Amino acid sequence: MSHPHHMHGRSDAVVEMPEGRLDFNERPILVFWESTRACLLSCKHCRAEAIDKPMPGELTTDEAKAFIDTLSGFGRPSPVLIVTGGDAMMRPDVFELVEYARGRGVPVGLSPSVTPHLTWENARRMRELGVKAASISLDGSKPGTHENIRGVEGHFAKTIEALKMMVGLGYTLQINTTVMRDNVEELADLACLLKSIGVRIWEVFFLIHVGRGSDVRELAPWEYEEVSHFLYDVSRHGITVRTVEAPFFRRVCQWRLADGAGDDPIVKYGLSRLYGRLSRRLAEGMGETVGEPLIRSARTRDGKGIVFVGYNGDIYPAGFLPVSLGNIRSSSIVDVYRGSPLLQSIRSAAFTGRCGICEYADLCGGSRARAYARWGDPLGDDPACAFEPPTPDQPTVTL
C-alpha cells in the first residue's frame, strides 16, 4: 500500500480483498511490514530510500515473531500481512517468518524486488509455504523507461522473466506501477503487456513526494483525473485495477458506472487529449470488446483498513505518511490502530479544505499522505484531486 508498498515499501495490496462488512475501526484488511530497507535497486521514487545493507534497528527474528503474534489481537479474519521492504528477500530469516505467520493463521503476501534473490527456487519455496499472492513493480512498457526509473540496466527483461516465472508457479500476481511524467504515455501499452503475460491485478500508484520520490515529476490534477478515467477503461478488459494514494479513482468509477450506454466520457467529463491518446491506444491493443469493470470497492485509505510498520517497528498510517503513531516494541499495534486520534479522525472523514466539504469524503477521502506532503496536515485536502465540491451557491465543477 505508501502504502507500503513496494516502492520499495509501497502499499501494495497483493491479495484479494475480503468481501463483507469489515469494521475498519476495529481491524485493518492489510498490515504492511517493511521487513528491511536493504535492497539492491535504487529506484527514483523509492519511499524508503532503500540501501544495499540492513539498517541498524531492524526487528530481530524474535521481535518479528512477537509482532506477528500480536496480529491475532485483531480477531478473525486476521489481517493479511504484506511483507515488503526494501527487498523482503534480503532478510535471511524471511522464510522462517513466513512459515511462522502461516502457522499462526496469518495470511501472507510478498512484495519482492526483481534482483538475483528472486530465484525460481526461492519463489517456489514461498509458494510451498502458502504464499499465494505477490506484487512486483514494473514502471514502463519499454526497457529504457523502466530502467531509467529503477536504476539498473537490463532490469526490464529480468522483470518480464520474473513475472512469467511467478505466473507459472501459480501466484496471483499484482503489478505495481507508479504514474509519473516519465511513463504516463506508456500506460496503455503497459496494460496490454500485463494482459499478455497473465497478470490479474494492476495496482497503480499516484506519486507522493517523499524519500527519493521528492525529485520525480508528478502530473497535474487534470492529468490524474484523465488517468483515472483511462484506468476505469482498463478494468473492463479483465484486469482488476486498484490505485494507491488516488482514492478519487473510486469517485471516477462511481461516475462511470452510472453512465448510459451512449455516453462519451470525453464529452460528458470534459476530458482532453491525454485520455484520448491512452484510450485509443488501449483499444488498438486490446480491441473494443469490453466486460464488466473489475474494480476494488473497499473504502480504504491510509489508516483506514491499512496500517504500516517500519523496519524499526514504528507504526504509521501508511508507508507514504511518515507520522509515527508509536512503536511495536513498546505499544500494541491493535491498541494503536483502534485508539490513535489521528486514525480515528481519518476513518471518520474529519478533513479540512475541499475534502472536508466533499460529498465523496467517505467513498474517497483523498490521499492523506499527499495532504501531509503538501500541507503538513494529514487531514488537509488532496492537492492532486481535480474535483471541486460545490458550495451552496456554486454548481459542481469538474476540471
C-alpha positions, 0 to 999 in steps of 0.5 A: 500500500505508501502504502507500503508498498513496494516502492520499495515499501509501497502499499501494495495490496497483493491479495484479494480483498475480503468481501463483507462488512469489515469494521475498519475501526476495529481491524485493518484488511492489510498490515504492511511490514517493511521487513528491511530497507536493504535492497539492491535497486535504487529506484527514483521514487523509492519511499524508503530510500532503500540501501544495499545493507540492513539498517541498524534497528531492524526487528530481530527474528524474535521481535518479528515473531512477537509482532506477528503474534500480536496480529491475532489481537485483531480477531478473525479474519486476521489481517493479511500481512504484506511483507515488503521492504526494501527487498523482503528477500534480503532478510535471511530469516524471511522464510522462517517468518513466513512459515511462522505467520502461516502457522499462526493463521496469518495470511501472507503476501510478498512484495519482492524486488526483481534482483538475483534473490528472486530465484525460481527456487526461492519463489517456489519455496514461498509458494510451498509455504502458502504464499499465494499472492505477490506484487512486483513493480514494473514502471514502463512498457519499454526497457529504457523507461523502466530502467531509467526509473529503477536504476539498473540496466537490463532490469526490464527483461529480468522483470518480464522473466520474473513475472512469467516465472511467478505466473507459472508457479501459480501466484496471483500476481499484482503489478505495481506501477507508479504514474509519473511524467516519465511513463504516463504515455506508456500506460496503455501499452503497459496494460496490454503487456500485463494482459499478455503475460497473465497478470490479474491485478494492476495496482497503480500508484499516484506519486507522493513526494517523499524519500527519493520520490521528492525529485520525480515529476508528478502530473497535474490534477487534470492529468490524474483525473484523465488517468483515472478515467483511462484506468476505469477503461482498463478494468473492463478488459479483465484486469482488476485495477486498484490505485494507491494514494488516488482514492478519487479513482473510486469517485471516477468509477462511481461516475462511470458506472452510472453512465448510459450506454451512449455516453462519451466520457470525453464529452460528458467529463470534459476530458482532453487529449491525454485520455484520448491518446491512452484510450485509443491506444488501449483499444488498438491493443486490446480491441473494443470488446469490453466486460464488466469493470473489475474494480476494488470497492473497499473504502480504504485509505491510509489508516483506514483498513491499512496500517504500516510498520517500519523496519524499526517497528514504528507504526504509521498510517501508511508507508507514504505518511511518515507520522509515527503513531508509536512503536511495536516494541513498546505499544500494541499495534491493535491498541494503536490502530483502534485508539490513535486520534489521528486514525480515528479522525481519518476513518471518520472523514474529519478533513479540512479544505475541499475534502472536508466539504466533499460529498465523496469524503467517505467513498474517497477521502483523498490521499492523506499522505499527499495532504501531509506532503503538501500541507503538513496536515494529514487531514488537509485536502488532496492537492492532486484531486481535480474535483471541486465540491460545490458550495451552496451557491456554486454548481459542481465543477469538474476540471 
